[in-house]
Amino acid sequence: MEIRFRFKIFSLSLAFAAVLNILLWLIIWFKFPPSDIPYAIRYSILSGADIFGTQNTLLVLPTLGSAMLIINGLLAFLLRKKEVFLSYVFLVMSVIVQLFLLIALFGLLKFNGQI
């Protein structure tokens, strides 16, 4: 029962992080279509938008999220028998990273007038 419960938490955490990452990809793909007009990538209160880029530049967010998901998932899988707590830390961090990337993406959506 204990092993089954651990595997369920492991797979649910990875699945939730993967769904969040897929959501990142879809939002960028549909809300920021390829265009000649650059999108604001960085916005500061003092100077306004100061770094601009294309859809390809914005795709760095979900790419980093995918890389972190794969790395944390592999580390959690490798540590699941030796260091159970550390394995869960890696899984939770995968979800937290995806949530922070989604928050950053919603900021970019707001700054670019896409919401």
ROSE-4610 file (N, C-alpha, C; in Angstrom, 1 decimal, always signed):
// ROSE-4610
residu = [M/M/M/E/E/E/I/I/I/R/R/R/F/F/F/R/R/R/F/F/F/K/K/K/I/I/I/F/F/F/S/S/S/L/L/L/S/S/S/L/L/L/A/A/A/F/F/F/A/A/A/A/A/A/V/V/V/L/L/L/N/N/N/I/I/I/L/L/L/L/L/L/W/W/W/L/L/L/I/I/I/I/I/I/W/W/W/F/F/F/K/K/K/F/F/F/P/P/P/P/P/P/S/S/S/D/D/D/I/I/I/P/P/P/Y/Y/Y/A/A/A/I/I/I/R/R/R/Y/Y/Y/S/S/S/I/I/I/L/L/L/S/S/S/G/G/G/A/A/A/D/D/D/I/I/I/F/F/F/G/G/G/T/T/T/Q/Q/Q/N/N/N/T/T/T/L/L/L/L/L/L/V/V/V/L/L/L/P/P/P/T/T/T/L/L/L/G/G/G/S/S/S/A/A/A/M/M/M/L/L/L/I/I/I/I/I/I/N/N/N/G/G/G/L/L/L/L/L/L/A/A/A/F/F/F/L/L/L/L/L/L/R/R/R/K/K/K/K/K/K/E/E/E/V/V/V/F/F/F/L/L/L/S/S/S/Y/Y/Y/V/V/V/F/F/F/L/L/L/V/V/V/M/M/M/S/S/S/V/V/V/I/I/I/V/V/V/Q/Q/Q/L/L/L/F/F/F/L/L/L/L/L/L/I/I/I/A/A/A/L/L/L/F/F/F/G/G/G/L/L/L/L/L/L/K/K/K/F/F/F/N/N/N/G/G/G/Q/Q/Q/I/I/I]
num = [1/1/1/2/2/2/3/3/3/4/4/4/5/5/5/6/6/6/7/7/7/8/8/8/9/9/9/10/10/10/11/11/11/12/12/12/13/13/13/14/14/14/15/15/15/16/16/16/17/17/17/18/18/18/19/19/19/20/20/20/21/21/21/22/22/22/23/23/23/24/24/24/25/25/25/26/26/26/27/27/27/28/28/28/29/29/29/30/30/30/31/31/31/32/32/32/33/33/33/34/34/34/35/35/35/36/36/36/37/37/37/38/38/38/39/39/39/40/40/40/41/41/41/42/42/42/43/43/43/44/44/44/45/45/45/46/46/46/47/47/47/48/48/48/49/49/49/50/50/50/51/51/51/52/52/52/53/53/53/54/54/54/55/55/55/56/56/56/57/57/57/58/58/58/59/59/59/60/60/60/61/61/61/62/62/62/63/63/63/64/64/64/65/65/65/66/66/66/67/67/67/68/68/68/69/69/69/70/70/70/71/71/71/72/72/72/73/73/73/74/74/74/75/75/75/76/76/76/77/77/77/78/78/78/79/79/79/80/80/80/81/81/81/82/82/82/83/83/83/84/84/84/85/85/85/86/86/86/87/87/87/88/88/88/89/89/89/90/90/90/91/91/91/92/92/92/93/93/93/94/94/94/95/95/95/96/96/96/97/97/97/98/98/98/99/99/99/100/100/100/101/101/101/102/102/102/103/103/103/104/104/104/105/105/105/106/106/106/107/107/107/108/108/108/109/109/109/110/110/110/111/111/111/112/112/112/113/113/113/114/114/114/115/115/115]
x = [+0.8/+0.0/+0.9/+1.9/+2.8/+3.5/+4.0/+4.7/+3.8/+2.5/+1.6/+1.2/+1.1/+0.8/+1.9/+3.1/+4.3/+4.3/+4.1/+4.1/+3.0/+1.8/+0.7/+1.1/+1.7/+2.1/+3.2/+4.1/+5.2/+4.6/+3.7/+3.2/+2.2/+1.4/+0.5/+1.3/+2.4/+3.2/+3.8/+4.4/+4.9/+3.9/+2.7/+1.7/+1.2/+1.0/+0.5/+1.5/+2.8/+3.9/+3.9/+3.7/+3.7/+2.5/+1.3/+0.2/+0.4/+1.0/+1.3/+2.3/+3.3/+4.2/+3.6/+2.7/+2.0/+1.1/+0.5/-0.3/+0.6/+1.8/+2.7/+3.0/+3.2/+3.5/+2.2/+1.1/-0.2/-0.5/-0.3/-0.6/+0.3/+1.6/+2.5/+2.2/+1.9/+1.7/+0.4/-0.6/-1.9/-2.0/-1.4/-1.6/-0.5/+0.6/+1.7/+2.0/+1.2/+1.4/+2.7/+3.3/+4.5/+4.1/+4.9/+4.6/+5.9/+5.8/+6.9/+7.0/+5.9/+5.9/+6.5/+7.5/+8.1/+7.2/+7.4/+6.7/+7.6/+7.0/+7.8/+8.1/+9.4/+9.9/+10.2/+10.6/+10.9/+10.3/+9.7/+9.0/+9.4/+9.8/+10.1/+9.3/+8.9/+8.1/+8.7/+10.0/+10.7/+10.9/+11.3/+11.6/+10.6/+9.6/+8.7/+9.3/+8.8/+9.4/+10.8/+11.7/+13.1/+13.8/+13.2/+13.7/+12.5/+12.8/+11.7/+12.2/+11.3/+11.6/+10.4/+10.7/+9.6/+9.0/+8.2/+7.6/+8.7/+9.7/+10.8/+11.5/+11.6/+12.2/+11.3/+10.0/+9.1/+9.1/+9.4/+9.4/+10.5/+11.4/+12.4/+11.8/+10.7/+10.0/+9.6/+8.8/+8.4/+9.6/+10.6/+11.7/+12.5/+12.7/+13.3/+12.5/+11.2/+10.3/+10.4/+10.4/+10.6/+11.9/+13.0/+14.3/+14.3/+13.7/+13.6/+12.7/+11.7/+10.8/+11.5/+12.2/+13.0/+14.1/+14.8/+15.9/+15.4/+14.4/+13.9/+13.2/+12.5/+11.9/+12.9/+14.0/+15.0/+15.7/+16.0/+16.6/+15.7/+14.4/+13.4/+13.3/+13.3/+13.2/+14.5/+15.6/+16.9/+17.0/+16.4/+16.5/+15.4/+14.4/+13.1/+13.3/+14.3/+14.5/+15.5/+16.5/+17.5/+17.1/+16.6/+16.2/+14.8/+13.8/+12.4/+12.1/+12.5/+12.1/+12.7/+13.9/+14.6/+13.9/+13.5/+12.7/+11.4/+10.7/+9.5/+9.8/+11.0/+11.4/+11.6/+12.2/+12.4/+11.1/+10.1/+8.8/+8.1/+8.1/+7.4/+8.0/+9.3/+10.0/+9.7/+9.4/+9.0/+7.7/+6.7/+5.4/+5.6/+6.4/+6.6/+7.2/+8.2/+8.9/+7.9/+7.0/+6.0/+5.0/+4.6/+3.7/+4.3/+5.6/+6.3/+6.4/+6.7/+6.7/+5.4/+4.3/+3.0/+2.7/+3.1/+2.9/+3.7/+4.9/+5.7/+5.0/+4.5/+3.8/+2.6/+1.8/+0.6/+1.0/+2.2/+2.7/+3.0/+3.6/+3.9/+2.7/+1.7/+0.4/-0.2/-0.2/-0.7/+0.0/+1.3/+2.2/+2.0/+1.8/+1.6/+0.2/-0.7/-2.1/-2.8/-2.4/-3.0/-4.2/-4.3/-5.4/-6.5]
y = [-1.2/+0.0/+1.3/+1.2/+2.4/+2.7/+1.6/+1.8/+2.3/+1.8/+2.3/+3.7/+4.1/+5.5/+6.4/+6.0/+6.8/+7.0/+5.9/+5.9/+6.8/+6.8/+7.7/+9.1/+9.5/+10.9/+11.3/+10.4/+10.6/+10.9/+10.0/+10.2/+11.4/+11.7/+12.8/+14.1/+14.2/+15.4/+15.7/+14.6/+14.8/+15.1/+14.5/+14.8/+16.2/+16.7/+18.1/+19.1/+18.8/+19.7/+19.7/+18.5/+18.4/+19.1/+19.0/+19.7/+21.2/+21.7/+23.1/+23.6/+22.7/+23.0/+23.0/+22.1/+22.1/+23.3/+23.7/+25.0/+26.2/+26.2/+27.3/+27.3/+26.1/+26.0/+26.5/+26.1/+26.4/+27.9/+28.5/+29.9/+30.7/+30.4/+31.2/+31.0/+29.8/+29.5/+30.2/+30.3/+30.9/+32.3/+32.8/+34.2/+35.1/+34.6/+35.3/+34.7/+35.0/+34.4/+35.0/+34.3/+34.9/+36.2/+37.2/+38.5/+39.3/+40.3/+41.2/+42.3/+42.5/+43.4/+42.7/+43.3/+42.6/+42.7/+41.7/+41.7/+42.2/+42.8/+43.2/+42.0/+41.8/+40.6/+41.0/+42.2/+42.7/+44.1/+44.3/+45.6/+46.0/+47.3/+47.9/+49.1/+49.3/+50.5/+51.8/+51.9/+53.1/+53.4/+52.4/+52.7/+52.1/+51.4/+50.7/+49.5/+49.1/+47.9/+48.3/+47.5/+47.8/+46.6/+45.4/+44.3/+43.8/+43.6/+43.2/+41.9/+41.1/+39.9/+39.3/+38.2/+37.5/+36.4/+35.6/+34.5/+33.5/+33.3/+32.4/+32.8/+34.1/+34.5/+34.1/+34.2/+33.9/+32.4/+31.6/+30.1/+29.6/+30.5/+30.2/+29.8/+30.4/+30.1/+28.6/+28.1/+26.7/+25.8/+26.2/+25.3/+25.1/+26.2/+26.1/+25.3/+25.5/+24.7/+23.2/+22.9/+21.5/+20.9/+21.7/+21.2/+20.9/+21.9/+21.7/+20.5/+20.3/+19.2/+17.9/+17.8/+16.6/+16.3/+17.3/+17.2/+16.8/+17.6/+17.3/+15.9/+15.5/+14.2/+13.1/+13.3/+12.2/+12.1/+13.3/+13.3/+12.6/+13.0/+12.4/+10.9/+10.4/+9.0/+8.3/+8.9/+8.2/+8.2/+9.2/+9.3/+8.7/+8.1/+7.7/+6.6/+5.8/+4.7/+5.1/+5.9/+6.2/+7.4/+8.4/+9.7/+10.0/+9.5/+9.7/+11.1/+11.8/+13.2/+14.1/+13.9/+14.7/+14.4/+13.2/+12.9/+13.8/+13.9/+14.7/+16.2/+16.6/+18.0/+18.3/+17.4/+17.7/+17.7/+16.8/+16.8/+18.1/+18.5/+19.8/+21.0/+21.0/+22.1/+22.1/+20.9/+20.9/+21.7/+21.4/+22.1/+23.6/+23.9/+25.3/+26.1/+25.5/+26.2/+26.4/+25.5/+25.7/+26.8/+26.8/+27.9/+29.3/+29.4/+30.7/+31.1/+30.1/+30.5/+30.9/+30.3/+30.7/+32.1/+32.4/+33.8/+34.8/+34.5/+35.4/+35.5/+34.4/+34.5/+35.4/+35.3/+36.1/+37.6/+37.9/+39.3/+39.7/+38.9/+39.2/+39.4/+38.6/+38.7/+40.1/+40.5/+41.8/+42.9/+42.9/+44.0/+44.1/+43.0/+43.1/+43.2/+43.4/+43.7/+42.5/+41.3/+40.1/+39.6/+40.2/+39.7/+40.8]
z = [+0.0/+0.0/+0.0/+0.8/+0.9/-0.4/-1.0/-2.3/-3.4/-3.4/-4.4/-4.2/-2.9/-2.6/-3.0/-2.8/-3.2/-4.7/-5.4/-6.9/-7.4/-6.7/-7.1/-7.0/-5.8/-5.6/-6.6/-6.9/-7.9/-9.2/-9.7/-11.1/-11.1/-10.1/-10.1/-10.1/-9.4/-9.4/-10.7/-11.3/-12.6/-13.7/-13.6/-14.5/-14.4/-13.2/-13.0/-13.5/-13.2/-13.8/-15.3/-15.9/-17.3/-17.9/-17.3/-17.8/-17.8/-16.7/-16.6/-17.7/-18.0/-19.0/-20.4/-20.6/-21.9/-22.0/-20.9/-20.9/-21.3/-20.8/-21.2/-22.7/-23.3/-24.7/-25.5/-25.1/-25.8/-25.7/-24.5/-24.4/-25.3/-25.2/-26.1/-27.6/-27.9/-29.3/-29.9/-29.0/-29.5/-29.2/-28.1/-27.7/-28.3/-28.7/-29.3/-30.7/-31.7/-33.0/-33.6/-34.6/-35.2/-35.9/-35.7/-36.2/-36.4/-37.3/-37.5/-36.4/-35.6/-34.5/-33.3/-32.7/-31.5/-30.3/-29.5/-28.2/-27.1/-26.1/-24.9/-24.1/-23.9/-23.1/-21.6/-21.4/-20.1/-19.9/-18.8/-18.5/-17.1/-17.0/-15.7/-15.5/-14.3/-13.9/-14.3/-14.1/-14.3/-15.8/-16.6/-18.0/-19.0/-18.5/-19.4/-20.1/-21.2/-21.9/-22.5/-22.1/-22.6/-23.4/-23.3/-24.1/-24.9/-26.2/-27.1/-27.9/-28.3/-29.0/-29.8/-30.4/-31.3/-30.5/-31.2/-30.5/-30.1/-31.0/-30.7/-29.4/-29.1/-27.9/-26.7/-26.8/-25.8/-25.5/-26.5/-26.4/-25.4/-25.0/-24.0/-22.7/-22.3/-21.1/-21.0/-21.9/-21.8/-22.0/-22.8/-23.0/-21.7/-21.0/-19.7/-18.7/-18.8/-18.0/-18.3/-19.6/-20.0/-19.5/-19.6/-19.1/-17.6/-16.9/-15.4/-15.1/-15.8/-15.5/-15.8/-16.8/-17.2/-16.1/-15.8/-14.9/-13.5/-13.0/-11.7/-11.6/-12.7/-12.8/-12.8/-13.5/-13.5/-12.1/-11.5/-10.2/-9.2/-9.2/-8.3/-8.5/-9.8/-10.0/-9.5/-9.7/-9.3/-7.8/-7.1/-5.6/-4.9/-5.6/-5.0/-3.9/-4.0/-3.1/-1.9/-2.3/-1.3/-0.4/-1.1/-0.4/-0.8/-0.1/-0.5/-0.3/+0.8/+1.0/-0.1/-0.4/-1.4/-2.8/-3.0/-4.3/-4.3/-3.2/-3.2/-3.3/-2.8/-3.0/-4.4/-5.2/-6.6/-7.3/-6.9/-7.6/-7.3/-6.1/-5.7/-6.4/-6.5/-7.2/-8.7/-9.3/-10.7/-10.9/-10.0/-10.0/-9.8/-8.8/-8.4/-9.6/-10.2/-11.4/-12.5/-12.7/-13.8/-13.4/-12.1/-11.6/-11.8/-11.4/-11.6/-13.0/-13.9/-15.3/-15.9/-15.4/-15.8/-15.3/-14.1/-13.5/-14.4/-14.7/-15.6/-17.0/-17.5/-18.8/-18.7/-17.7/-17.5/-17.4/-16.8/-16.8/-18.2/-19.0/-20.4/-21.2/-20.9/-21.7/-21.3/-20.1/-19.7/-20.3/-20.3/-20.8/-22.3/-23.0/-24.4/-24.9/-23.9/-24.3/-24.8/-24.5/-25.0/-24.1/-22.9/-22.0/-22.1]
